[in-house]
Amino acid sequence: MTVHSSDIEGVDLVVLPPVRDLGDGFQVRRALPTAQRRMVGPFIFFDQMGEAVFRSGEGLDVRPHPHIGLSTLTYLVEGEIFHRDSLGSAQAIRPGEVNWMTAGSGIVHSERTSPEVRASGGKLFGLQTWIALPKEAEEIAPAFAHHKADEIPVTDDAGTRLTLIAGTSDGLTSPLKTYSDMVYADIVMLDGARYQVKAEHVERAIYVVGGEVEVEGQTGSFKETELVVFKPGAEVILRAKGGTRLMLLGGEPLPEKRHIFWNFVSSSLDRIEQAKEDWKEQRFARVPEEHDFIPLPA
């Protein structure tokens, strides 16, 4: 993990996440949390998945595992993942669609490659984020929602296309049921196109999925796989150097500290200890049609 400050006005720090191999050639880059920056707004976890290439017969197999105190958001650029959870949800997610799972008091889910896609092989590339729930919503009933690509609002202006996945931004409001102030958007820019990062949310960052972007009027640029965290209140104009894709994330920070252990997030260490014991003793609800699980890590 490389984290450094920047001389570019309005930028707080830049994170270059390391590559982690989860096995079978499937790699992730984890940009949040870091020792220097635990969260951006309510976002407490940010992973780039892949780009992975699966041969015929290969695929993703993330066995059932639990979550508490957060919402997970899966957004794919390429490929497909099949989601199952302890509520009985069974849903394929494809590029441009949004899987929004709120764990609340506890949920269990698996993420796999479907038999149909596994038979042919293919690529998988996408982003997975965790959004910590505000204290008053940490123990709400678990829920799952899936939104098709045509349900997600889009604005297109002068070579910059913004898809608002969650929250509010640029006059748009996402259909996702969120529990605190936030923004999460997919921004695709043609060479030379501009986008103004506004100060409508307290904390904001961009993750460069592909290409390169500079802050207009300043020297230096940000490249693929870098997470760029802006200073509160700063308004900067980004300019694409070649075709570029960014994820914009942020929101109002939560007032209480959040603890994180494995897949559990909570404002209470005692609650995390309870969740660890509940998973060890298999007291969480099970995922229908799944018979395996990921054990609690040591």
N, C-alpha and C positions, 0 to 999 in steps of 0.2 A: 504494500500500500504506500503510495507516494502522495503526500499532502503538502502543499506549499501556498504561500501568499502570492499575490499578484500586484504588479505595479499599475495595472489597468484600473483607472478610476471607477469606483462603484462595485468592484469585485472584492469579496472578502477572502475566499480561498478557493483553491482548485484541487480536486481529488482525482488521482489516477488509480483506479482499483486494480488489484492483481487478478490474474486468471486462476480460477480454482477448477480442478478436474474432479467431477463427481462420479467418474467411472464411465466406461464404454465410450470414451471420447466426448462426453457431454461436459462442456465447460460453462462456467458462469463468471461474471465480474460483479463483485459486491461493492457498490459505491457508498452505501449506508448500511449500518452505522460505522463510524470510524472513531478513534480515540479523540480526534480533534473536533469532530462534528457528529453528534449522536443523531440529530434529527434536523429536518427542514420543514417548518410548519408541523403538521401532524405525521409526516412521513418518517418512519423509523427504520425502514428497510427498503433497499432498492437494488435489484438484481437485473443484469442483462443475461438472458439465457441464450447460449449459442453465439454464433451460428453453428449448429450441429448438422452433420450430414449422416443420415442413417441408411445403411444398406438394406436390401430386402430381408425381412425377418428381424430387424433391429428396431428399437424404439425407446421411448421414455417410460420408466417404471418407478414412479415415486409412490411407495406403498402408503397405506393409510397412516396419518399422523394427526395430532391434535393442535388446536389453536385456542387461545382465550384473549380477550381484551383488545381485539383489533379487527380491521377489515382487510381482506386481501384483494388485490386487483390484478388480474392477468390480462395482458394486451399483447397480441401477436402481430409481428410484421410478416412472418412466413411460417407455413406449416399448420399443424393442428394438435391440440391436446384434448383428451377426454377426461372430464371432471366428474367424480362421484363423491357424495358426502353423506353424512349420517342423518340428514333430513330426508334422504331418498332422492336427491337431485342427481340426474345423469345427463350431462350436457357436453357436447363437443364445442370447442371454441376455435374459431378460425380468424384470419387476419381482419382487423378492423372491428371485430366484435369485443365485448367487454364482459368478463366474468367478475362479479362483485359479490364476495362472500363475507358476511359479517359474523365473526365468531362469537362475540359477546361472552356469555357465560360458558361457552364451550362447543366446539364442533370438530368433527374429524373428516378428513377428505383424502382422496387419492388423485394422482395426476398421471395419466398413462397415454401411450399411443394406442389408438383403436386397432383392432385386428385388421380392418380394411386398409388403413394407412400403413400398418406394419408390414403387410404383405408386399406392398409396392416399394417401401422405403421412401426417403425424401428428406427435406430440410426442416429445421425448426429454429426459429429466431424470434425472440420477443422480450418483453419486460415484465417483471413481477415486482409489485410493491406491497408493503404493509403500511396501513394507516392506523395509528393508535387512536383508540376511542377516547372521548372525554370521560372524566371520572364518573359522571352521572350515567353514562351509557355503557360502561365496561361490562356490566352484568346483564345486559338486555338479552332477550331470547335470540338464538342464532337465526340467520336468514341467508337466503341465496337469491341472486337475481342475475339474469343474463340479458344483455342488450345486443340486438343485431346492429350491424354497421350503419344501416339507414336510420336508426333511432338516435345516433350521436350527432349533435349539431356541428356544422362546419361553416367557416368563413374563408373566402378566397379573395385575396386582394394583391394585385401587382406582383405576382409570382410567389406569394406566401400563402400557403394553405394551412389553416389551423383547425384541428379537430379537437373539440373540448370533451375529453373523456369523463372528467369528474369536476364538480364544483362550478365556479363562475369565472369568466374572464372575457374581455373583449366584447361585452354586450351579450354574451351567450350564457346559457345555463344548462348544464347536463341533466339528463333524467335520473341519474344515480341518486339514491337516497343516502346522503351523507349526514354526518352527525356534528361536524364542526366546519369552520371556514377553511376552504382549500381550493386549489387549482391543480389540475393535471391535464396536460394537453400535448398532442402530437403535432409538431410544426414541421412542414416540409417546404423548403425554400429552393427556388431556382438560383442559379449563379447571379450574384449581385442584388438579390432581393433583400428586403429589410424587414425587421420586426422590432417593435418597441416593447421592451420589458417594462411594464407599468408598475407603479407602486400601490396598486389596489389591494395587494396582500402583503402582510408584514414581512414574511420570509419567502424568498424565491430562489430557485436554482434551475439551471438547464443541464441536461445530460446529452452529450453529442453522440447520437446513435450512428451517424455516418456523415462524412464530409468534414468541413472546417468552417468556423465562423469567427468574425472579428467584431470588436466594438468600434463603431464608426467614429473616426476622428482620433483614434488612439493606435499605438503601435503594439503588435502582438496579436495572436489568435489562439483559438481553442480547437483542439482536434478530437477525432473519434475516440470514444470511451472516456472522455474527461467529464467530470461533474463540476460545474462552475457555480459557486454559491455567491449570490449578490448581497451587498450590504443593505440593511433595512432602509427604505425610503429612496434608494438609488433608482433612477430611471436611465436605462441605457438603450441605445439602438444597435441591434445586431445586424451584421451584413454577411451574407453567405459568400464564401469563396469556393465556387463550384456548387454543384447540387449538394444540399445539406439536409439532414433530418435531426431534429431536436425533440427532447421531451422537456416540457416546462412543468415544474412541480413546486408546491409550497402551500402557504396558508398561515393562519395565525398560530403561533406556538401554544402548546397546552401549558397551563400554569404550573402543573405538578410534574416532578421528575417521573420518567417512565423507566421501569426495570425490564430487562429482556433476558430470558433464558431459553435457549433452543427456539421453540415455536410459540412460547408464551410471552405476552406483554401485559404489564399491569403497573398501576401506581402503588401496589402493595406487594412487598416481598413475601408476606405470609400467604397471599393469594397464589403466588407462583409456586410456593412450596406445596400448597394444597393441590394445585394442578399437577405437579410432578408426581405426587403420591397417587392421585386419581388415575393417572395414565399408567403408572407402574402396576397398580392393582386392576387395571382394565375396567374402570368405572365409567369411562366415557361411552357414549352411544356408539354403536358400530356402523360401518358403511355396508349397506346391503350388497351382496354378491362379492364382497371382499373377505378373504380369510387370513390374510397376512397383515403385519403392521411393523412400523419402525419402533424398536425399543427405545426407552428413555436413555439418552446418552449419559455416560458416567460423569 
